[in-house]
Amino acid sequence: MSGIPPYATMPQRVWYYTFRVICGLIFAFLITPILVVMPLSFNAQDFFTFTPEMLRLDPEGYSLKHYRDMLGDDGNPWTGLWIGCALGVAWAAFGIYRRGSVSLMSLLPVVVLSLFGLIIGKLTGATGDWMVALRNSLLIAPVATVLSVGFGTLAAIGLSQPHVPFRRAIMAIMISPMIVPLIISAAGMYFFYSRIGLQGEYLGVVLAHAALGIPFVIITVTATLVGFDRSLTRAAANMGADPVTTFFRVQMPLILPGVISGGLFAFITSFDEVVVVIFVGSAKQQTLPWQMFTGLREQISPTILAVATVLVGISICLLATVEFLRRRSERLRGMSPS
């Protein structure tokens, strides 16, 4: 009976449990397709169904063949691993030298850079369809994210100023890519980029994805600025700090969680986007979602399940990071004087 007040009536108690059952059913409806895809990616056969061996939990019914098909046999992963490990050790040693102490967090650069080097080494020289598509996604998404974060943060800070005229109208225009159907935005970008020579170019795809990611950055940064204390910037100005120094030393550390959260949403949007890249890009810019769409339409392969599982894992890690930053932002705003 925890969570229910002792004076609750019978209808209130019934609604208490009914509400949680409804929420559980909705959660199961949303999460079940993901939970089905993950075990199917380890199927030893080229089927999209659970084989009798898998249902019996027979080890022979499970295999990593689809992940091997996704990764291919080309690339230089071990070279990248050694380079990343060396850079990580150097970074960790420099951090230990500065702090004068050793902790588990000191080894984090070694792990991160080793994994990063392993991925880069695998993608370098890869010729398989899936690895080429992943390489294109990792080339386009980070650049589009940087542009989205830069323009979106500046727009949010400008629109948060009370003296800016027509703020609401400008905000509505800036976040319109989230409201307008994606197919309409893609068609408009196609005709516009065709006229200026960006259709079928990496720059065109990057700019299109940046336009889709800017609204997420504006919304998250604007939400962070709601609790920002303006007296801090005025105090910095009174102490002689110029606007640039005030922004990077005072304002940026407090809104950084919102900026990073918006950047993560922009990265996810660019990494998972398929409609715009089909219109704006060409075969040279075929991204991972586009390759999955092509695989489903032309040649159905269980390798798609392995790729989907990897994308789900990446999304879970990014969303967990966003939640961590959200809680950190709330703590920072709680520490800021009101």
C-alpha positions as CSV (number, residue, x, y, z in Angstrom):
1,M,0.0,0.0,0.0
2,S,3.1,2.3,-0.2
3,G,2.4,5.5,-2.1
4,I,-1.4,5.5,-1.2
5,P,-2.5,7.8,1.6
6,P,-4.1,5.8,4.4
7,Y,-7.2,8.0,4.1
8,A,-7.7,7.2,0.3
9,T,-11.1,6.0,-0.7
10,M,-11.8,2.8,-2.6
11,P,-12.2,4.5,-6.0
12,Q,-8.9,6.3,-5.4
13,R,-7.2,3.0,-4.6
14,V,-8.7,1.4,-7.7
15,W,-7.5,4.2,-9.9
16,Y,-4.1,4.1,-8.3
17,Y,-3.5,0.5,-9.5
18,T,-5.5,0.9,-12.8
19,F,-3.3,3.9,-13.8
20,R,-0.1,1.9,-13.2
21,V,-1.5,-1.1,-15.2
22,I,-2.4,1.2,-18.1
23,C,1.1,2.8,-18.0
24,G,2.7,-0.6,-18.0
25,L,0.7,-1.8,-21.0
26,I,1.6,1.4,-22.9
27,F,5.3,0.8,-22.0
28,A,5.1,-2.8,-23.1
29,F,3.5,-1.8,-26.4
30,L,6.3,0.7,-27.1
31,I,9.2,-1.4,-26.0
32,T,8.2,-4.9,-27.3
33,P,9.3,-4.3,-30.9
34,I,12.7,-3.3,-29.7
35,L,13.0,-6.4,-27.4
36,V,12.0,-8.6,-30.3
37,V,14.6,-7.2,-32.7
38,M,17.6,-7.7,-30.3
39,P,17.5,-11.5,-29.9
40,L,16.6,-12.0,-33.6
41,S,19.9,-10.3,-34.5
42,F,21.7,-13.3,-33.0
43,N,19.8,-15.8,-35.1
44,A,22.1,-18.4,-36.7
45,Q,19.8,-18.7,-39.7
46,D,18.9,-16.2,-42.3
47,F,15.3,-15.9,-41.0
48,F,13.3,-13.1,-39.4
49,T,11.6,-15.5,-37.0
50,F,12.6,-17.4,-33.9
51,T,13.9,-20.8,-34.9
52,P,13.1,-23.9,-32.8
53,E,16.7,-23.9,-31.6
54,M,16.4,-20.3,-30.4
55,L,13.2,-21.2,-28.5
56,R,14.9,-24.1,-26.9
57,L,17.8,-21.8,-25.9
58,D,20.1,-24.1,-27.9
59,P,23.5,-22.4,-28.3
60,E,23.6,-23.7,-31.9
61,G,20.6,-21.5,-32.7
62,Y,22.6,-18.3,-31.9
63,S,25.4,-16.8,-33.8
64,L,27.2,-13.5,-34.5
65,K,27.2,-14.0,-38.3
66,H,25.0,-11.0,-39.0
67,Y,27.3,-8.8,-37.0
68,R,30.2,-10.2,-39.0
69,D,28.3,-9.5,-42.2
70,M,27.8,-5.9,-41.0
71,L,31.4,-5.3,-40.1
72,G,32.9,-7.1,-43.1
73,D,36.5,-8.2,-43.3
74,D,38.3,-5.0,-44.5
75,G,39.6,-2.0,-42.6
76,N,42.4,-1.7,-40.1
77,P,40.8,-2.0,-36.7
78,W,43.8,-3.1,-34.7
79,T,46.0,-0.3,-36.0
80,G,43.3,2.2,-34.9
81,L,43.1,0.4,-31.6
82,W,46.8,0.8,-30.9
83,I,46.9,4.4,-31.9
84,G,43.8,5.2,-29.8
85,C,45.3,3.3,-26.8
86,A,48.5,5.3,-27.1
87,L,46.7,8.6,-27.2
88,G,44.5,7.5,-24.3
89,V,47.6,6.6,-22.2
90,A,49.2,9.9,-23.0
91,W,46.1,11.8,-22.1
92,A,45.6,9.8,-18.8
93,A,49.3,10.4,-17.9
94,F,48.9,14.1,-18.4
95,G,45.7,14.2,-16.3
96,I,47.4,12.2,-13.5
97,Y,50.4,14.6,-13.6
98,R,48.1,17.6,-13.3
99,R,46.0,16.2,-10.5
100,G,48.8,14.4,-8.7
101,S,46.5,11.4,-8.0
102,V,45.3,8.2,-9.6
103,S,41.7,7.1,-9.8
104,L,39.5,4.9,-12.0
105,M,38.3,8.0,-13.9
106,S,41.9,8.6,-14.9
107,L,41.7,5.4,-17.1
108,L,38.5,6.6,-18.8
109,P,40.5,8.4,-21.7
110,V,42.3,5.1,-22.4
111,V,39.0,3.2,-22.8
112,V,37.2,5.9,-24.8
113,L,40.1,6.7,-27.2
114,S,40.8,2.9,-27.7
115,L,37.2,2.3,-28.7
116,F,37.2,5.4,-30.9
117,G,40.5,4.3,-32.6
118,L,39.0,0.8,-33.1
119,I,36.0,2.2,-34.8
120,I,38.0,4.7,-36.9
121,G,40.5,2.0,-37.9
122,K,37.6,-0.3,-38.9
123,L,35.9,2.4,-41.0
124,T,39.2,3.5,-42.7
125,G,39.5,1.6,-45.9
126,A,36.2,-0.3,-45.5
127,T,34.5,-1.1,-48.7
128,G,31.4,-3.0,-47.5
129,D,28.0,-1.4,-48.0
130,W,27.2,-1.2,-44.3
131,M,30.6,0.1,-43.3
132,V,30.6,2.7,-46.0
133,A,27.1,3.8,-44.9
134,L,28.2,4.0,-41.3
135,R,31.2,6.0,-42.3
136,N,29.0,8.5,-44.2
137,S,26.7,8.8,-41.2
138,L,29.7,9.5,-38.9
139,L,31.0,12.1,-41.3
140,I,27.7,13.9,-41.7
141,A,26.2,13.7,-38.3
142,P,29.0,15.3,-36.2
143,V,29.5,18.2,-38.6
144,A,25.7,18.8,-38.7
145,T,25.6,18.7,-34.9
146,V,28.3,21.3,-34.5
147,L,26.5,23.6,-36.9
148,S,23.2,23.0,-35.1
149,V,24.7,23.7,-31.7
150,G,26.4,26.8,-32.8
151,F,23.5,28.4,-34.6
152,G,20.9,27.1,-32.2
153,T,22.7,28.3,-29.1
154,L,23.2,31.8,-30.5
155,A,19.5,31.9,-31.6
156,A,18.3,30.8,-28.2
157,I,20.4,33.4,-26.4
158,G,19.3,36.1,-28.8
159,L,15.6,35.2,-28.5
160,S,15.8,35.1,-24.7
161,Q,16.5,38.8,-24.6
162,P,13.3,40.7,-23.7
163,H,14.1,43.7,-26.1
164,V,14.1,41.6,-29.3
165,P,11.1,42.5,-31.4
166,F,8.8,39.7,-32.8
167,R,10.4,37.1,-30.6
168,R,7.5,34.7,-30.7
169,A,7.2,34.9,-34.5
170,I,10.9,34.4,-35.0
171,M,10.8,31.4,-32.6
172,A,7.9,29.9,-34.5
173,I,9.9,30.1,-37.7
174,M,13.0,28.7,-36.2
175,I,11.3,25.6,-34.8
176,S,9.1,25.1,-37.9
177,P,11.2,22.1,-39.2
178,M,9.9,20.2,-36.2
179,I,6.3,21.0,-37.1
180,V,6.2,20.9,-40.9
181,P,5.9,17.3,-42.3
182,L,9.4,16.0,-43.2
183,I,8.5,15.1,-46.7
184,I,7.5,18.7,-47.4
185,S,10.8,20.0,-46.0
186,A,12.7,17.4,-48.0
187,A,11.0,18.3,-51.2
188,G,11.6,22.0,-50.6
189,M,15.3,21.4,-49.8
190,Y,15.6,19.3,-53.0
191,F,14.4,22.1,-55.3
192,F,16.4,24.8,-53.5
193,Y,19.6,22.9,-53.3
194,S,19.3,21.8,-57.0
195,R,19.3,25.5,-58.0
196,I,22.4,26.4,-56.0
197,G,24.4,23.2,-56.8
198,L,24.3,21.5,-53.4
199,Q,22.0,18.6,-54.4
200,G,24.0,15.4,-54.2
201,E,26.9,17.0,-52.2
202,Y,28.1,16.3,-48.7
203,L,27.7,20.0,-47.8
204,G,24.1,19.9,-48.9
205,V,23.3,16.9,-46.7
206,V,25.1,18.5,-43.7
207,L,23.3,21.8,-44.1
208,A,19.9,20.0,-44.4
209,H,20.6,17.9,-41.3
210,A,21.8,21.0,-39.4
211,A,18.5,22.8,-40.3
212,L,16.6,19.8,-38.8
213,G,18.7,19.8,-35.6
214,I,18.6,23.5,-34.8
215,P,15.1,23.5,-33.4
216,F,16.1,20.9,-30.8
217,V,19.0,23.0,-29.7
218,I,16.9,26.1,-29.5
219,I,14.2,24.4,-27.3
220,T,16.7,22.8,-24.9
221,V,18.9,25.9,-24.5
222,T,15.8,28.2,-24.1
223,A,14.5,25.9,-21.4
224,T,17.9,26.2,-19.6
225,L,17.9,30.0,-19.9
226,V,14.5,30.2,-18.2
227,G,16.2,29.6,-14.8
228,F,19.3,31.7,-15.7
229,D,20.0,34.6,-13.3
230,R,20.6,37.7,-15.4
231,S,22.3,39.5,-12.5
232,L,25.3,37.2,-13.0
233,T,26.1,38.7,-16.4
234,R,25.5,42.2,-15.1
235,A,27.9,41.6,-12.2
236,A,30.5,40.3,-14.7
237,A,30.1,43.4,-16.8
238,N,30.4,45.6,-13.7
239,M,33.7,43.8,-12.9
240,G,35.1,44.8,-16.4
241,A,34.5,41.6,-18.3
242,D,33.7,42.0,-22.0
243,P,30.6,40.2,-23.5
244,V,32.7,37.4,-25.0
245,T,34.4,36.7,-21.7
246,T,31.1,36.9,-19.8
247,F,29.5,34.4,-22.2
248,F,32.3,31.8,-21.9
249,R,33.1,32.3,-18.3
250,V,29.7,32.9,-16.7
251,Q,26.8,32.0,-19.0
252,M,28.2,29.1,-20.9
253,P,29.0,26.9,-17.9
254,L,25.5,27.2,-16.5
255,I,23.7,26.5,-19.8
256,L,26.2,23.9,-20.9
257,P,23.9,20.9,-19.9
258,G,21.2,22.3,-22.2
259,V,23.6,22.9,-25.0
260,I,24.9,19.4,-24.8
261,S,21.4,17.9,-24.5
262,G,20.4,19.8,-27.6
263,G,23.5,18.7,-29.4
264,L,22.7,15.0,-28.6
265,F,19.2,15.4,-29.9
266,A,20.6,17.0,-33.0
267,F,23.1,14.2,-33.5
268,I,20.3,11.5,-33.0
269,T,18.1,13.4,-35.5
270,S,20.9,13.5,-38.1
271,F,22.1,10.0,-37.5
272,D,18.6,8.5,-37.8
273,E,17.3,10.7,-40.6
274,V,16.4,9.0,-44.0
275,V,13.8,11.1,-45.8
276,V,15.8,14.3,-46.4
277,V,19.0,12.4,-47.3
278,I,17.1,10.5,-50.0
279,F,16.0,13.8,-51.5
280,V,19.1,15.9,-51.0
281,G,21.9,13.2,-51.2
282,S,23.1,10.8,-53.8
283,A,24.6,7.3,-53.8
284,K,27.9,8.7,-52.5
285,Q,26.2,10.1,-49.4
286,Q,24.2,6.9,-48.6
287,T,23.9,6.9,-44.8
288,L,23.2,4.0,-42.5
289,P,19.4,4.6,-42.2
290,W,19.2,4.9,-46.0
291,Q,21.1,1.6,-46.4
292,M,18.6,0.0,-44.0
293,F,15.7,1.4,-46.0
294,T,17.3,0.1,-49.3
295,G,17.9,-3.3,-47.7
296,L,14.3,-3.7,-46.6
297,R,13.0,-2.7,-50.0
298,E,15.4,-4.5,-52.3
299,Q,17.1,-7.3,-50.5
300,I,15.8,-8.4,-47.1
301,S,18.7,-9.4,-45.0
302,P,18.9,-10.2,-41.3
303,T,22.0,-8.0,-41.1
304,I,19.4,-5.2,-40.8
305,L,18.5,-6.6,-37.3
306,A,22.2,-6.4,-36.2
307,V,22.4,-2.8,-37.4
308,A,19.1,-2.0,-35.7
309,T,20.4,-3.5,-32.4
310,V,23.6,-1.4,-32.6
311,L,21.5,1.8,-33.3
312,V,19.2,1.0,-30.3
313,G,22.3,0.6,-28.1
314,I,23.7,4.0,-29.3
315,S,20.3,5.7,-28.7
316,I,20.0,4.3,-25.2
317,C,23.5,5.6,-24.3
318,L,22.7,9.0,-25.7
319,L,19.4,9.2,-24.0
320,A,21.0,8.2,-20.7
321,T,23.5,11.0,-21.2
322,V,20.7,13.5,-21.8
323,E,19.0,12.4,-18.6
324,F,22.2,12.7,-16.7
325,L,22.7,16.2,-18.1
326,R,19.1,17.2,-17.3
327,R,19.6,16.3,-13.7
328,R,22.9,18.1,-13.5
329,S,21.2,21.2,-15.0
330,E,18.5,21.1,-12.4
331,R,21.2,21.0,-9.6
332,L,23.1,23.9,-11.2
333,R,20.0,26.0,-11.4
334,G,19.2,25.1,-7.8
335,M,22.6,26.4,-6.8
336,S,22.2,29.7,-8.8
337,P,20.9,32.6,-6.7
338,S,17.4,33.6,-7.5
